[in-house]
Amino acid sequence: MLTAIKLLHTAVWAFLAASILALPLVGVLRRFRLAVILSAIVLLECGVLAMNGGRCPLTDLAARYTLDRGSNFDIYLPGWLATYNKIIFGSLFVFGELVVVWCWRAAAAKQSAKEVPVKH
């Protein structure tokens, strides 16, 4: 059962990590609806973590099946990445959001410039 939990946890982590890593690219490509969807998914996960005292519910579930409490006992990640996961991906998420906002503002400014009426 622990193996199944670790596989699920790793798959969820990989999806969330990919969502975070995709944000800057999505912003540069001006795919702002996709950026909103990815951001909402990540923020939903942040809410789940916040409601569970900063821990993933899958960590609590995995803890029922082992006495190991290493940083990666519940997920197939290197120990260093499991230890610093929130710091690394939290920083990347903030960076990605800043890129998206910057690109969105640039696109909006460009669109506004096109809509300025020409005086005759």
N, C-alpha and C positions, 0 to 999 in steps of 0.2 A: 504493500500500500504506500509506503514511503516513496518508492520509486515513481509511482504514478503521480503523487503529489508534487514531487520534485520536477517531473516532466511538465506537468500543468503549470507550475509556478514559473519554470523557465520559459515556456511558450508565452505566457502572459507578459513576463518581463521583456522578452524579445519584441513582442508587438508594441509595447509601450516605449521601449528604447528606440525602435524604428520610427515610431510616431514623432518622438522628440528630435531625432536626427534628421527627419524629413522636413521639419518646420522651416528652416532657413531656405532650403531649396524651393519649397512650396511658395514661400513669400517672394523669392526672386522671380519665379515663374508666374507670379500674380494669380495664383489659384487660391484666392482668399476664402472662398467657401470651404475648400478642403482644409485650409489652415484653421478655420473655426471648428470644424469637426475634430481634427486632431487635437486641438487645444482643449476642447470639451472632454474628450476621452481622457487626456492626461489629468485634467483638473478633477474629473470624476474619481480617478484613482487616488489623487491627493486627498479628496474628501473621504474616501474609504479608509485610507491610512490614518487620517486625522481622527475619524470616528473610532478607530481601533488602537488608539494610543501610539500611533506612529509605526505600527507593525502591520504587515499584510496578514489578513485572516488565514491565508495558506500557511504562513509560518506557525501560527497557533495550531492548525490542524496537523502539520508535520511533527510538531513537538510531541504529539500523542504517541508517535511511533518510534521515537528514539530518545536516548538520553544525551546525545550529542547536541551541543549548543554553540558550535563554531559558527562563524559568520555566514558560512555557506551550507549549513546542515540541511537546509530546506530547498535548495536550488542548485542547479548545475552551472555555477559560475566560479571563477577563481576566487580564492579567499579575499584577496585585495580588492577586487571589484565588488564583491558582496559587502565588504566593510564600508567602502566609500561610495556605494551606488547612489545614495540620495544626494550627496554633495556633488558628484560628477554630473549626474543627469538632471539634478535641480538647476545647476549652473547652465548646462546646455539648453534646458528648457527656457530659462530666462533669456539667454542669448538668442535663441530661435524666435521667441516672442518679440524681442526688440527688432530683429531683422524683419519680421512680418509687419510690424507696425510701421517701420521706416519705409518699407516698400509700398504699403498701403497708402501712406501719406503722400509719397512721391507720385503714385498713380493717380490719387485724387487731385493733387496739384496740377498734374499734366492734363487731366480731364477738364479741370476748371479753366485752364489756359485756353483750351480749345473752344470753350463755350463763351468766351468774352466776345461781346458783339463788336463788330468793326464799324467805326464811325465813317460816314460818307460825307 
